[in-house]
Amino acid sequence: MEIPRPLPFSAFEWLLSGRYLRARRKEGFISVIAGFSFLGIMLGVATLIIVMAVMNGFRKELVDKIVGLNGHLLAQPLEQPLTDWKDVTERISQVPGIRLAVPVVDGPALASSAHNASGVLVRGIRSDDLDKLAAIAGNIQQGSLDEFDQGRGVAIGRRLADQLSLRAGDNIMLVAPDGAVTSKGTTARIKPYKVAAVFSIDMSEYDSVMVFLQLAEAQAYFNRANDVSAIEIFIAGSPDRVDSFRKPVADAAGRPVFLVDWRRRTSAFFAALQVERNVMFLILALIVLVAALNIVSGLIMLVKDKGSDIAILRTVGASRGAIMRIFLIAGAAIGVLGTVTGLFVGMLVCLNIETIRQFLSWLTNTELFPPKLYFLSKLPAEIDFGETAAVVVMALTLSFLATLYPSWRAARLDPVDVLRYG
C-alpha cells in the first residue's frame, strides 16, 4: 500500500522550518545572520514608511500654504485689459466647485522705514476677499484688518515687519518705479501708509515680501485704468483636481483669458521636492535589498549545515518539493515578520512623530527641524496607504525572491553524495 505524501506546505514542513530557524548553540552564527536580516528588513520598511509620510506631509503643508495665499488657478487677460473684472469674477464664482474668485492688482515696490528698506510685492485686494483668505485673516499677529477694511492701512508679513523694524500702527513708505509722467520724465511714486496688521504664514517667501493694499487704492497707486492684473481662483477639495476646472472656468470667463495653475507657478520648487522624494525612496530601498541578500547568505549557510538532515529526509521519502518548501518557509518567515514589524513601527512613529521630535529636541537640547528654516511650526506626516502598501509588497517580494535560490539548492542536493562524503 502506497503511503500518501503530505500536502504542500503541510504542518510537517512548517515544523521543520521553525526548528531550523531556532538554531542550537553550535549553529548560533546562522541565527545571528537571520536576526540581522530581520532587523534590516524591519528598519528598511519602517524607515521607508516614515520618510515617505514626512515627505508627503511636507508637500501637503507647503501646498496648503501656497494655495492658501495664491489661487489654484490664475486667470490673466489676453488681447485687452481686465476692465470688466467685476462681471468676469462674478461668472467664475458661479462655476460649481469654485470656492472663491479674487481680483488682484500686483506690482513691485520698495518698502522703507526709518531703519531699513526692502523690495516687496504689493497686492491690491478687496477687503471682503482678504477676510476670506484664512491663510492671512487667521494668522494676524499684530493689529487687525479693521483699518484695512476701511481703506486706511496695509497688511504686511512678519519677516518684513522685523526687517524694517515696524509694528502695527507704524508708518511704512511705499515707492513705486512708475509714477507721474512730467516734462523731466517719469518720477517715482512715493506714499506713506499705516501698518494696520502684521500676519505670518510661516513661509519666508511670502512673509518677507507681501504687502496687501486695498484694491481701489492699489489701482490708483499703480495708475491702473480701473482694471486688475489677474483673478486668483480658489477651488474646493484637493488641489490636484485643478485640471478639471480649466475648461469650465475658461467658458465662464466669457472672454479670452490665460489660465495658469499652481503647479506651473511653483513647478521648479515641487519638481525639486519630487526628485528628492524619489531619490530618498531608492536609497532607503537599498536597505531592504541588503537585508534580503542577508537572507540569501543565511539560508545558503543553513542548507550547507543541514546537508545531512536533508539527505536523511530524502531517503525516508521527502520529495524535492518538500525540501524546497521547508527552506522557502524559513526564509520567507524572516521577510514576513520583518515587514510586518517594520509596518507596525513605521505607522506608530508616523502617528506620534511630533511628540518624538519634541522629545528628541528636549533630550539633545537642540531644535530639530526649526520652523524658520523649514517653514513649518511642526513636523508633519501624511500616510499614503497606497505608498505604504507598495513598500510592504516590495519588501515581501524581495524577501520571497531571496529564498528561491537557496531553497532550490537544498532541493537539488544528492542524498547519496551527502551521506557518502558528508
C-alpha positions in Angstrom: 0.0 0.0 0.0 1.4 3.4 -1.1 1.8 5.9 1.8 0.2 9.2 0.8 2.5 12.1 0.5 1.8 15.1 2.7 0.1 18.1 1.0 2.3 21.1 0.1 3.0 23.5 3.0 1.8 20.8 5.5 2.4 21.1 9.2 5.4 18.8 8.9 7.2 21.4 6.6 6.3 24.3 8.9 7.5 22.4 11.9 10.9 21.7 10.3 11.2 25.3 9.1 10.6 26.6 12.6 13.2 24.2 14.1 15.8 25.3 11.6 15.2 29.0 12.5 15.6 28.2 16.2 19.3 27.3 15.9 21.1 25.5 18.6 24.2 26.9 20.3 26.7 25.4 17.8 24.6 27.0 15.0 24.4 30.4 16.6 26.1 32.2 13.8 23.3 31.3 11.4 20.8 32.6 13.9 22.8 35.9 14.1 22.6 36.3 10.3 18.8 35.6 10.4 18.5 38.2 13.2 20.3 40.8 11.2 18.2 40.0 8.2 15.1 40.5 10.3 16.4 43.8 11.7 17.4 45.0 8.3 14.0 44.4 6.7 12.2 45.8 9.7 14.3 49.0 9.7 14.2 49.4 6.0 10.4 49.1 5.8 9.9 51.3 8.8 12.3 54.0 7.5 10.7 54.0 4.1 7.2 54.4 5.5 8.3 57.2 7.8 10.3 59.1 5.2 7.6 58.8 2.6 5.0 60.0 5.2 7.1 63.0 6.2 7.8 64.0 2.6 4.0 63.7 1.9 3.4 65.8 4.9 5.9 68.5 3.8 4.3 68.6 0.4 0.7 68.9 1.8 1.7 71.6 4.2 3.5 73.6 1.6 0.7 73.2 -0.9 -1.8 74.3 1.7 0.3 77.4 2.5 0.9 78.3 -1.2 -2.6 77.9 -2.4 -3.9 79.5 0.8 -2.4 82.7 -0.4 -2.3 82.3 -4.2 -5.2 80.7 -6.1 -5.2 77.2 -7.5 -5.8 78.9 -10.9 -4.7 82.3 -12.1 -6.7 84.0 -14.9 -4.7 86.6 -16.8 -6.1 88.9 -19.5 -5.5 88.3 -23.2 -5.9 90.8 -26.0 -7.3 93.6 -23.7 -7.1 94.6 -20.0 -9.5 93.2 -17.4 -11.7 96.2 -17.2 -14.7 94.0 -16.9 -13.2 92.2 -13.9 -16.4 92.5 -11.8 -18.5 90.6 -14.3 -15.8 88.0 -15.0 -15.2 87.5 -11.3 -19.0 87.0 -10.7 -19.3 84.5 -13.6 -16.3 82.4 -12.4 -17.6 82.4 -8.9 -20.8 80.7 -10.1 -18.9 77.7 -11.5 -19.6 74.6 -9.4 -16.6 73.7 -7.2 -15.1 77.2 -7.2 -14.8 78.4 -3.7 -13.6 81.9 -4.3 -12.6 84.2 -7.1 -10.4 87.2 -6.1 -9.5 90.1 -8.5 -6.0 91.4 -7.7 -3.6 94.2 -8.7 0.1 93.2 -8.3 3.1 95.5 -8.7 6.6 95.8 -7.4 7.6 98.5 -5.0 10.3 99.5 -2.5 9.1 99.4 1.2 11.1 101.6 3.5 11.1 102.8 7.1 13.4 105.0 9.2 15.6 101.9 9.8 15.8 99.9 6.6 14.4 99.3 3.1 13.4 96.2 1.1 11.8 95.2 -2.2 8.2 94.0 -1.9 5.3 92.8 -4.0 2.2 95.0 -3.4 -1.1 93.2 -3.9 -4.3 95.1 -4.2 -7.3 93.1 -2.9 -10.8 93.8 -1.8 -11.2 93.7 2.0 -14.0 91.1 1.8 -11.8 88.8 -0.2 -8.9 89.2 2.2 -11.2 88.4 5.1 -12.0 85.1 3.3 -8.3 84.1 2.9 -7.8 82.1 6.1 -4.0 82.0 5.5 -4.0 85.8 6.1 -7.1 86.5 8.2 -6.4 83.6 10.5 -2.8 84.4 11.1 -2.8 88.1 12.2 -0.1 88.5 14.9 -0.3 92.3 15.4 -3.1 94.8 14.8 -6.3 93.8 12.9 -7.9 94.0 9.5 -10.5 96.6 10.6 -8.4 99.6 9.4 -7.5 97.7 6.2 -11.3 97.2 5.6 -11.8 100.9 6.0 -9.0 101.6 3.4 -6.7 103.3 5.8 -3.8 100.9 6.1 -1.8 97.9 4.7 -1.1 94.4 5.9 2.5 93.2 5.8 4.3 90.0 6.6 6.1 89.4 10.0 9.5 89.0 8.5 9.2 92.2 6.5 8.0 93.9 9.7 11.0 92.6 11.6 13.4 93.6 8.7 12.0 97.2 8.7 11.6 97.3 12.5 7.9 98.1 12.2 4.9 97.3 14.3 1.2 97.7 13.8 0.3 101.4 13.9 3.7 102.5 12.4 4.0 104.1 9.0 5.6 102.4 6.0 6.7 104.2 2.9 6.0 102.6 -0.5 8.0 103.7 -3.5 6.7 102.6 -7.0 9.0 103.0 -10.0 6.2 104.1 -12.4 4.8 107.3 -11.0 3.7 110.6 -12.6 4.9 111.5 -16.0 6.4 115.0 -16.1 8.4 117.1 -18.6 11.5 115.8 -17.0 10.5 112.1 -17.3 8.7 109.6 -15.1 9.1 110.2 -11.4 8.7 107.6 -8.7 5.5 107.5 -6.8 6.1 107.8 -3.0 3.3 107.4 -0.5 3.2 106.5 3.2 0.7 104.0 4.6 -0.2 103.0 8.1 0.6 99.3 9.1 -2.9 98.1 10.0 -1.9 94.4 10.5 1.1 92.1 10.6 0.5 88.5 9.5 2.6 85.3 9.5 2.0 82.2 7.4 5.4 80.7 8.3 6.8 80.9 4.8 9.6 83.4 4.4 9.0 83.6 0.7 5.7 85.4 1.5 6.2 86.8 5.0 9.2 88.8 3.8 7.8 90.3 0.5 4.0 90.6 0.6 2.2 93.9 1.2 -1.6 93.9 1.0 -3.3 97.1 -0.1 -7.0 97.9 -0.7 -7.9 97.2 -4.3 -9.1 100.7 -5.2 -6.1 102.2 -3.6 -3.7 99.8 -5.4 -5.4 100.7 -8.7 -4.8 104.4 -8.1 -1.2 103.8 -6.8 -0.2 101.8 -9.9 -2.1 104.1 -12.3 -4.4 101.3 -13.4 -7.4 102.4 -15.6 -10.0 100.6 -13.4 -8.6 97.2 -14.4 -6.9 94.4 -12.5 -3.8 92.4 -13.1 -5.5 89.0 -12.8 -8.1 86.9 -11.0 -7.0 84.4 -8.4 -9.3 81.4 -8.4 -9.6 79.0 -5.4 -11.2 75.6 -5.8 -12.9 73.3 -3.3 -11.3 70.0 -2.5 -7.9 68.6 -3.5 -5.5 71.0 -5.3 -4.6 68.1 -7.7 -8.1 68.4 -9.2 -7.3 71.7 -10.7 -7.1 70.4 -14.3 -10.9 69.5 -14.3 -11.7 73.2 -13.7 -9.8 74.7 -16.6 -12.5 74.4 -19.3 -15.4 75.4 -17.0 -13.5 78.5 -15.8 -12.4 79.4 -19.4 -16.0 79.1 -20.6 -17.4 81.1 -17.7 -14.9 83.9 -18.2 -16.7 84.9 -21.4 -13.6 86.4 -22.8 -10.0 85.3 -23.7 -8.0 84.6 -20.6 -4.8 82.7 -20.0 -5.0 80.2 -17.2 -2.0 79.2 -15.1 -2.4 76.6 -12.3 -0.5 76.4 -9.0 1.8 73.6 -10.2 3.1 75.6 -13.1 3.7 78.7 -10.9 5.7 76.6 -8.4 7.0 74.0 -10.9 10.7 74.3 -10.0 10.1 74.0 -6.3 7.8 71.0 -6.4 9.9 69.3 -9.1 12.9 69.5 -6.8 10.8 68.1 -4.0 9.6 65.2 -6.1 13.2 64.4 -7.3 14.4 64.4 -3.6 11.5 62.2 -2.7 12.3 59.6 -5.4 16.0 59.6 -4.6 15.2 59.0 -0.9 12.9 56.1 -1.8 15.6 54.5 -3.9 18.4 55.0 -1.3 16.2 53.6 1.5 15.0 50.7 -0.6 18.6 49.5 -0.7 18.4 48.8 3.0 15.6 46.3 2.3 17.7 44.8 -0.6 20.8 44.4 1.5 18.6 42.7 4.2 17.2 40.4 1.5 20.7 39.5 0.4 21.4 38.6 4.1 18.6 36.1 3.9 20.3 34.5 0.8 23.6 34.1 2.6 21.9 32.9 5.8 19.9 30.3 4.0 22.9 29.1 2.0 24.8 28.5 5.2 21.8 26.8 6.7 21.5 24.5 3.7 25.2 23.6 4.0 24.9 23.0 7.7 21.8 20.9 7.3 23.0 18.8 4.4 22.9 15.5 6.3 19.4 16.3 7.6 18.3 16.9 4.0 19.8 13.6 2.9 18.1 11.7 5.6 14.7 13.4 4.8 15.2 12.5 1.1 16.0 8.8 1.9 12.8 8.4 4.1 10.6 9.7 1.3 10.6 13.5 1.4 10.3 15.0 -2.1 12.4 17.7 -3.6 9.4 20.0 -3.5 9.0 19.4 0.2 12.7 20.2 0.9 12.4 23.3 -1.2 9.3 24.5 0.6 10.9 23.9 4.0 13.7 26.4 3.3 11.3 28.6 1.4 9.2 28.9 4.5 12.2 29.5 6.7 13.5 32.4 4.5 10.1 33.9 3.9 9.2 33.9 7.6 12.1 36.2 8.2 10.9 38.6 5.5 7.3 38.5 6.5 8.0 39.0 10.2 10.4 41.8 9.4 8.0 43.5 7.1 5.0 43.3 9.5 7.1 44.6 12.4 8.5 47.4 10.2 5.0 48.3 9.1 3.8 48.5 12.7 6.9 50.5 13.9 6.6 52.9 10.9 2.9 53.6 11.4 3.5 54.1 15.2 6.3 56.6 14.6 4.2 58.5 11.9 1.2 58.8 14.2 3.5 60.2 17.0 6.2 61.9 15.0 5.7 65.4 16.5 5.9 64.0 20.1 9.0 62.1 19.2 10.6 65.3 17.6 9.8 67.3 20.8 11.3 64.6 23.0 14.5 64.3 20.9 14.8 68.1 21.0 14.5 68.1 24.7 16.9 65.2 25.0 19.6 66.8 22.8 18.9 70.3 23.9 18.7 71.4 20.2 15.8 72.5 18.0 15.2 69.7 15.4 13.6 71.0 12.2 13.5 74.7 13.2 10.3 76.4 11.8 12.3 79.4 10.4 14.3 77.0 8.2 11.6 74.5 7.2 8.6 77.0 7.1 6.7 74.6 9.4 5.7 75.0 13.0 5.6 71.2 13.5 6.9 68.1 11.8 4.1 66.8 9.5 3.4 63.2 8.5 0.8 62.3 5.9 0.4 58.5 5.5 -0.4 57.4 1.9 -1.9 53.9 2.2 -1.1 53.2 -1.5 2.6 54.0 -1.0 2.6 52.1 2.3 1.1 49.0 0.5 3.7 49.4 -2.3 6.6 49.4 0.3 5.1 46.3 2.0 4.7 44.4 -1.3 8.2 45.4 -2.4 9.7 44.1 0.9 7.7 40.8 0.7 8.6 40.3 -2.9 12.4 40.8 -2.3 12.2 38.5 0.7 10.5 35.8 -1.3 12.9 36.1 -4.3 15.8 35.9 -1.9 14.7 32.4 -0.7 14.4 30.9 -4.1 18.0 30.1 -4.9 19.0 28.6 -1.5 15.8 26.6 -1.5 16.4 25.3 -5.0 20.0 24.3 -4.0 18.7 22.4 -1.0 16.2 20.5 -3.2 19.0 19.6 -5.6 21.3 18.0 -3.0 22.0 14.4 -3.9 21.4 12.3 -0.6 23.9 9.6 -1.7 26.8 12.0 -2.1 25.9 13.9 1.1 25.8 10.7 3.2 28.9 9.3 1.5 31.1 12.4 1.7 29.4 14.5 4.4 
